Amino acid sequence: MFLQDEWKITEKLTALLSGRYDWSGIDAKQLIYDNALVAGTATTTVDIKNPSVDAINPRIALNYKAADDMSFRASWGKSFRAPTLAERFVRDAGLFVGNPNPALDKETMTAYEAGVFKQFSDKVSLDVAAYLNDYEDLIESRNINPTGWPIVFQYQNIAKARIWGIETNLNIRPGTDWNLNLAYSYMNAKNKTNDAASALAGSQNPDPEWLQYRPEHTASAGATWKTSSKLSLNLNGRYLSKYKAVSSYPNPAGDNYPGGFIILNTGLKCQVDKNSVLSLLCRNIGNVQYEEAEWFRAPGRSYVAGMDFTF
């Protein structure tokens, strides 16, 4: 259920008030499984503690138009996420083994955001936003057998976590045929439980408090050139900083951690006729060998050709 109302407080100040009620549930009341850590363990039957979860989530957003080319915004809100079936009951993930968690509960978040948008001219605009997300019972995968084999993971609730950061986006149009976009994001993502036992991979990570698989820095850049009314060319790149924490194969030096790469892609679109568009893409131009997940090599250079038709 969702309710929303817009309130124009003054000519320049507008408020958006909303609230929603969410519910998620499963029919099962009990879980029957074998302990993945102990071979030959007898079947265990346990009660599922949270077969259904719900929450009421309010949100308030303000927008202040300081001038025709400048506006400020701020918001506060709450949200929740129910555990998925995979997070509750996962058993097999290739080389890894999953241990179900019958006590897994919902995660909740309180979010704060403030931002400003500035249009410097019809050719240049800038958007900057800062955010802070406070989590209670954040659902994360944890390696519960970090010193042995096989790797056994279980989704658990972290008591407290905080993610805050800054996002920037700069758009430039040097001419009617050109468009440039630059974006950068900084993220600080940490477990705030203050309990060494709750660290996802403990002291084995370079930063034991850092939430796994969250890059501190990301950036992107793109340029589009419309050479004619029928042909446009695009070049874009993406940077992802090296992860500070992982769960499957942690080590204090962060050796072989995913991230720390720059990828370039290019493509063209050609309007063949009024009903069809041809597209050609080259992804990962430099054939960079990189990973965004542990031991999962991303594709090298690849080519894609496509045709879109409208009728």
Secondary structure, DSSP 8 states (H G I E B T S, - for coil): -EEEEEEE-SSSEEEEEEEEEEEEE-S--EEEE--TTSTT---EEEE-S-SEEEEEEEEEEEEEEEETTEEEEEEEEEEEE---HHHHH--EETTEEE---TT---EEEEEEEEEEEEE-SSSEEEEEEEEEEEEEEEEEEEES-TTSSS-EEEEEEEEEEEEEEEEEEEEE-SSTTEEEEEEEEEEEEEE-S--GGGSSSGGGSSSTTB-TT--SEEEEEEEEEE-SSSEEEEEEEEEE---S--SSS--TT-TT-S--EEEEEEEEEEEEETTEEEEEEEESTT----EEETTEE---SEEEEEEEE--
